[in-house]
Amino acid sequence: QVQLVESGGDLVQPGGSLRLSCVVPEDIFGSNTMGWYRHLSGKAREEIARITVGSITRYLDSVKGRFTISRDADKKSVYLTMNSLKTEDTGVYYCNTMPALIIRAREYWGQGTQVTVSS
């Protein structure tokens, strides 16, 4: 059974930092571009960062310069380091392949991890 397990979300003040982690099954990690998505209240889920197997990265403009995506082949994990957090970054963050995994004809999503930026 495929599982993508996100962690690291928390309540943080504006300007603060967080590091999100995602453990990825080995057979998925080694052959897919991985990414972080987020679901902000009242908006559709959006891709915010991606990293290829060769560690080429790309970012949504609104997080560029503040967020950094990375991957660790030994730990089969993908990370999102978030600095200078803003209240508008509040939402649920997910990791997934790019494009999202399809299992039994449906997009698969993990539970995500909640990030709340508030004073």
TILUM-770850 format. One record per residue (C-alpha): residue in one letter; x, y negated, z. Coordinates in pm, whole numbers, plus 32768, in hexadecimal, padded with zeros to 4 digits. Example, Ala and Ser with C-alpha at 12.3 -4.5 7.8 and 13.67 -1.06 7.14 Angstrom:
2
a84CE81C2830Cs8557806A82CA
***
This chain:
119
q800080008000v808D7EB27F97q80BB7DB380A9l81467C55809Ev81787BD98200e819D7A668239s820B79CD8380g829A78918416g817477A78408d813C76C68533l80C2757785B0v81C9746C8570q81D472F38581p81F5721C8449g8360721083E1g83A373638479s842274A383DBl83B9760D83BBr844477438316l834E783C8286s83AD79A48244c83187AB18169v83787C1F8169v834C7CBD8014p83407E2F7FB7e84877E967F17d83F47F007DCAi83527DAC7DA3f846C7CD57E28g85797D487D38s84BF7D127BF4n83DE7BE57C21t83EA7A707C37m83677A1F7D90g82B578EA7E01w820778307F11y80A877B27EE8r7FCE76E97FD1h7E5E76B58006l7E0C755B8082s7CB47510810Dg7BBF74BB7FF8k7CB3750F7EE4a7D07763A7E0Fr7E36770A7E66e7F6B767A7DBEe80C876F27D6Fi81CA76217E25a831376D17DEAr839F77F87D2Bi84E878B07D19t855579A57C0Fv86197AE47C47g87497A187BDEs86F1790C7CE2i868677FF7BF0t858A77257CA7r8470763E7C4Ey839575607D27l824F74A77D23d829C73337D0Cs81FA72E57E59v82E973C97F17k842373947E49g854273207F22r8491738A8061f845A75008033t8559760A7FD8i8509776B7F66s860878807F8Fr861C79FA7F7Fd86EB7AFA803Aa87247C3D7F7Dd87A17CF880B0k86697CA58178k857A7CB58050s84F47B6980C4v84977A198036y84A978DB8100l841E777D80EEt84D6767781B5m83FC754681DFn848773F98253s83ED72A0827Bl8297733C82A0k816872628266t8004728282E2e7F9B72CD817Dd807274088185t7F7B74A3827Ag7EEE75E581F1v7F19775C81CFy805977C98122y807E790B805Fc819479BB7FACn81577A897E75t81EC7AE87D2Dm81D779F87C08p80D27A307B85a80187AC17CAFl800F7C397CDEi7EEA7CED7C41i7E767E237CFDr7D447EE57C8Ba7CEE7DCB7B99r7CF07CBF7CA9e7DEF7BC27D1Cy7E907C367E5Dw7ED57B397F6Fg7F617B6E80C9q7ED37AC681FBg7FAE799681D9t803A78C282EFq7F9D77848374v80667643836Dt7FD4751E842Av807C73CB8421s7FE972E48522s804F71F0862F
***
